Each structure stands twice: as C-alpha cells, then as structure tokens.
Amino acid sequence: MANLPEINIKALIFGAAIAAAFIIFGYNYWDWFYPFSAIGLLYAGYGQNNLKMGTILGALAATPIIILTFQGYMGQFDGFFLTENGIMALTVLILAVGAFVGFVGAWTKQSRVKALEEYEKKQNIGKTKKKKAK
C-alpha cells in the first residue's frame, strides 16, 4: 500500500461524470454541449498531484465517453469505423485525447502551485529582516 501513489478518487469520479453528462446533454438538447465534456477530463487531471497520474486518470475518465460513443450518443458511424480496426482506432483516439486533456489539467495545477509559491516568496521579502538600531 505504501507504493501506491495518491489518487484523488473524487476528482476522477466527478470528472468522468461531468464528461458523460455533457455528452448526454449534447445528444438530448443542443449540440454545442459536446465540447464542454472536456471540462470533466480537465478536472480529473487537475485533481491529481503529478503529471503522470493526471495523464493516466484523464484517459481513465474518458472511458464513459467511449461507452457513450459506441451506444450512438455521438452519432452514427459508417465506413472504416464499423470494422474492428476502426473501433479500436476510435477507442485509442478517445483515450489519447482524454490523456492529453488530463495532462493539460495536471500541468495547469502544477503551474498554479509554482506561481503561488513564487508569489509567497515575493511577499515575504524583507519581512524577516530586523531594522537597524540607530
């Protein structure tokens, strides 16, 4: 158990649920809801502590999108995507996009943490020095 990395399960579950919800809303209501499913994948990556876990869990959070795609929520496919190789290619493509968006979320969090640390360093400059006695 000590070798397992810290995984933010809440971010993973909520991120996957948000991604799936926007796909379903896009199918049932307006098409412009589809791109907002990336918000869930960003959240899944942003909730993790390092880039590797953000990337892996971004791809894992994309699995509901794969399921909804094959159930027809993203439209009907024809041609190459009806073959076994097409289905595998589409699955790998969705996982790759999920991994990339999860990576961007984790990178954003890492950049924000670094910026906050630098801001704190700048705020503390000169506060620890003692004034010279005259």
C-alpha atoms as a printed R data frame, in Angstrom:
    type eleno elety resid chain resno       x      y       z
1   ATOM     1    CA   MET     A     1   0.000  0.000   0.000
2   ATOM     2    CA   ALA     A     2   2.901  2.366   0.617
3   ATOM     3    CA   ASN     A     3   3.955  2.100  -3.047
4   ATOM     4    CA   LEU     A     4   0.600  3.250  -4.399
5   ATOM     5    CA   PRO     A     5   0.523  6.889  -5.458
6   ATOM     6    CA   GLU     A     6  -2.021  9.266  -4.040
7   ATOM     7    CA   ILE     A     7  -5.033  9.291  -6.349
8   ATOM     8    CA   ASN     A     8  -7.823 11.797  -5.943
9   ATOM     9    CA   ILE     A     9 -10.785  9.459  -6.490
10  ATOM    10    CA   LYS     A    10 -13.308 12.272  -6.072
11  ATOM    11    CA   ALA     A    11 -11.783 14.216  -8.976
12  ATOM    12    CA   LEU     A    12 -11.745 11.078 -11.124
13  ATOM    13    CA   ILE     A    13 -15.382 10.184 -10.473
14  ATOM    14    CA   PHE     A    14 -16.718 13.722 -10.768
15  ATOM    15    CA   GLY     A    15 -14.619 14.355 -13.877
16  ATOM    16    CA   ALA     A    16 -15.917 11.231 -15.608
17  ATOM    17    CA   ALA     A    17 -19.492 12.070 -14.573
18  ATOM    18    CA   ILE     A    18 -19.210 15.644 -15.876
19  ATOM    19    CA   ALA     A    19 -17.785 14.413 -19.181
20  ATOM    20    CA   ALA     A    20 -20.581 11.872 -19.597
21  ATOM    21    CA   ALA     A    21 -23.270 14.353 -18.544
22  ATOM    22    CA   PHE     A    22 -22.256 16.881 -21.187
23  ATOM    23    CA   ILE     A    23 -22.279 14.159 -23.865
24  ATOM    24    CA   ILE     A    24 -25.803 13.153 -22.831
25  ATOM    25    CA   PHE     A    25 -26.951 16.796 -22.677
26  ATOM    26    CA   GLY     A    26 -25.487 17.366 -26.124
27  ATOM    27    CA   TYR     A    27 -27.357 14.383 -27.503
28  ATOM    28    CA   ASN     A    28 -30.680 15.288 -25.896
29  ATOM    29    CA   TYR     A    29 -30.697 19.088 -26.073
30  ATOM    30    CA   TRP     A    30 -28.146 21.139 -28.014
31  ATOM    31    CA   ASP     A    31 -25.096 20.037 -29.970
32  ATOM    32    CA   TRP     A    32 -22.930 22.771 -28.542
33  ATOM    33    CA   PHE     A    33 -22.813 20.922 -25.203
34  ATOM    34    CA   TYR     A    34 -20.455 18.278 -26.649
35  ATOM    35    CA   PRO     A    35 -17.181 20.262 -26.377
36  ATOM    36    CA   PHE     A    36 -17.868 21.077 -22.737
37  ATOM    37    CA   SER     A    37 -17.299 17.423 -21.845
38  ATOM    38    CA   ALA     A    38 -13.590 18.283 -21.800
39  ATOM    39    CA   ILE     A    39 -14.246 20.173 -18.554
40  ATOM    40    CA   GLY     A    40 -14.673 16.844 -16.778
41  ATOM    41    CA   LEU     A    41 -11.413 15.494 -18.164
42  ATOM    42    CA   LEU     A    42  -9.612 18.695 -17.172
43  ATOM    43    CA   TYR     A    43 -10.979 18.350 -13.645
44  ATOM    44    CA   ALA     A    44  -9.884 14.718 -13.452
45  ATOM    45    CA   GLY     A    45  -6.332 15.734 -14.363
46  ATOM    46    CA   TYR     A    46  -6.331 18.891 -12.233
47  ATOM    47    CA   GLY     A    47  -7.209 16.938  -9.103
48  ATOM    48    CA   GLN     A    48  -4.055 14.819  -9.259
49  ATOM    49    CA   ASN     A    49  -0.704 15.595  -7.693
50  ATOM    50    CA   ASN     A    50   1.667 14.963 -10.601
51  ATOM    51    CA   LEU     A    51   1.666 14.958 -14.390
52  ATOM    52    CA   LYS     A    52   1.845 11.189 -14.821
53  ATOM    53    CA   MET     A    53  -1.195 10.489 -12.670
54  ATOM    54    CA   GLY     A    54  -3.093 13.358 -14.289
55  ATOM    55    CA   THR     A    55  -2.436 11.874 -17.711
56  ATOM    56    CA   ILE     A    56  -3.385  8.333 -16.732
57  ATOM    57    CA   LEU     A    57  -6.537  9.349 -14.904
58  ATOM    58    CA   GLY     A    58  -7.539 11.705 -17.713
59  ATOM    59    CA   ALA     A    59  -7.543  8.693 -20.019
60  ATOM    60    CA   LEU     A    60  -9.432  6.658 -17.431
61  ATOM    61    CA   ALA     A    61 -12.043  9.411 -17.081
62  ATOM    62    CA   ALA     A    62 -12.573  9.225 -20.853
63  ATOM    63    CA   THR     A    63 -13.960  5.681 -20.679
64  ATOM    64    CA   PRO     A    64 -17.591  6.836 -20.256
65  ATOM    65    CA   ILE     A    65 -17.141  8.819 -23.460
66  ATOM    66    CA   ILE     A    66 -16.086  5.621 -25.238
67  ATOM    67    CA   ILE     A    67 -19.135  3.779 -23.958
68  ATOM    68    CA   LEU     A    68 -21.489  6.597 -24.950
69  ATOM    69    CA   THR     A    69 -19.859  6.831 -28.366
70  ATOM    70    CA   PHE     A    70 -20.488  3.175 -29.125
71  ATOM    71    CA   GLN     A    71 -24.068  3.469 -27.883
72  ATOM    72    CA   GLY     A    72 -24.696  6.120 -30.543
73  ATOM    73    CA   TYR     A    73 -24.676  9.299 -28.467
74  ATOM    74    CA   MET     A    74 -22.043 10.867 -30.731
75  ATOM    75    CA   GLY     A    75 -23.830  9.988 -33.962
76  ATOM    76    CA   GLN     A    76 -23.801  7.018 -36.313
77  ATOM    77    CA   PHE     A    77 -20.606  5.765 -37.901
78  ATOM    78    CA   ASP     A    78 -20.091  4.316 -41.356
79  ATOM    79    CA   GLY     A    79 -17.223  3.004 -43.433
80  ATOM    80    CA   PHE     A    80 -13.956  2.329 -41.662
81  ATOM    81    CA   PHE     A    81 -15.350  2.909 -38.162
82  ATOM    82    CA   LEU     A    82 -17.696 -0.081 -38.467
83  ATOM    83    CA   THR     A    83 -14.787 -2.509 -38.771
84  ATOM    84    CA   GLU     A    84 -12.891 -3.975 -35.839
85  ATOM    85    CA   ASN     A    85  -9.821 -1.910 -36.660
86  ATOM    86    CA   GLY     A    86 -11.935  1.239 -36.849
87  ATOM    87    CA   ILE     A    87 -13.485  0.565 -33.469
88  ATOM    88    CA   MET     A    88 -10.050  0.030 -31.927
89  ATOM    89    CA   ALA     A    89  -8.694  3.164 -33.612
90  ATOM    90    CA   LEU     A    90 -11.612  5.218 -32.303
91  ATOM    91    CA   THR     A    91 -11.133  3.805 -28.806
92  ATOM    92    CA   VAL     A    92  -7.424  4.610 -28.810
93  ATOM    93    CA   LEU     A    93  -8.139  8.081 -30.192
94  ATOM    94    CA   ILE     A    94 -10.627  8.892 -27.443
95  ATOM    95    CA   LEU     A    95  -8.238  7.571 -24.782
96  ATOM    96    CA   ALA     A    96  -5.378  9.629 -26.265
97  ATOM    97    CA   VAL     A    97  -7.459 12.805 -26.251
98  ATOM    98    CA   GLY     A    98  -8.555 12.064 -22.665
99  ATOM    99    CA   ALA     A    99  -4.933 11.534 -21.644
100 ATOM   100    CA   PHE     A   100  -3.876 14.788 -23.308
101 ATOM   101    CA   VAL     A   101  -6.641 16.815 -21.683
102 ATOM   102    CA   GLY     A   102  -5.870 15.196 -18.304
103 ATOM   103    CA   PHE     A   103  -2.203 16.111 -18.810
104 ATOM   104    CA   VAL     A   104  -3.173 19.723 -19.517
105 ATOM   105    CA   GLY     A   105  -5.254 19.770 -16.316
106 ATOM   106    CA   ALA     A   106  -2.387 18.380 -14.233
107 ATOM   107    CA   TRP     A   107   0.092 20.764 -15.862
108 ATOM   108    CA   THR     A   108  -2.203 23.698 -15.079
109 ATOM   109    CA   LYS     A   109  -2.352 22.710 -11.420
110 ATOM   110    CA   GLN     A   110   1.402 22.265 -11.239
111 ATOM   111    CA   SER     A   111   1.948 25.690 -12.822
112 ATOM   112    CA   ARG     A   112  -0.524 27.287 -10.443
113 ATOM   113    CA   VAL     A   113   1.167 25.762  -7.403
114 ATOM   114    CA   LYS     A   114   4.561 27.043  -8.586
115 ATOM   115    CA   ALA     A   115   3.149 30.507  -9.221
116 ATOM   116    CA   LEU     A   116   1.602 30.614  -5.742
117 ATOM   117    CA   GLU     A   117   4.908 29.576  -4.164
118 ATOM   118    CA   GLU     A   118   6.771 32.318  -6.035
119 ATOM   119    CA   TYR     A   119   4.129 34.844  -5.042
120 ATOM   120    CA   GLU     A   120   4.543 33.863  -1.378
121 ATOM   121    CA   LYS     A   121   8.329 34.232  -1.677
122 ATOM   122    CA   LYS     A   122   7.929 37.719  -3.098
123 ATOM   123    CA   GLN     A   123   5.517 38.668  -0.332
124 ATOM   124    CA   ASN     A   124   7.955 37.551   2.374
125 ATOM   125    CA   ILE     A   125  10.943 39.530   1.079
126 ATOM   126    CA   GLY     A   126  12.102 41.942   3.707
127 ATOM   127    CA   LYS     A   127   9.684 40.857   6.425
128 ATOM   128    CA   THR     A   128  12.191 38.796   8.351
129 ATOM   129    CA   LYS     A   129  14.899 41.437   8.434
130 ATOM   130    CA   LYS     A   130  15.349 43.388  11.613
131 ATOM   131    CA   LYS     A   131  15.628 47.123  11.468
132 ATOM   132    CA   LYS     A   132  18.985 48.565  12.409
133 ATOM   133    CA   ALA     A   133  19.105 50.400  15.700
134 ATOM   134    CA   LYS     A   134  20.396 53.964  15.442
